[in-house]
């Protein structure tokens, strides 16, 4: 159970980074 919780935390962090990266590239392309 604890392992699953850790996975969720890591996944949400990864999603946040992906969002930031995609928004950064979008700003650069404009």
C-alpha positions, -999 to +999 in steps of 0.1 A: +000+000+000+028+024+009+046+016-023+014+024-043+012+058-025+048+065-034+041+057-070+012+082-071+035+110-056+062+103-082+036+101-110+020+135-100+055+151-099+063+137-133+030+149-147+038+184-134+072+184-150+057+173-183+031+201-181+058+227-175+080+214-203+051+213-228+041+249-219+077+260-222+080+246-257+047+261-266+059+295-255+092+291-274+074+281-307+053+313-306 
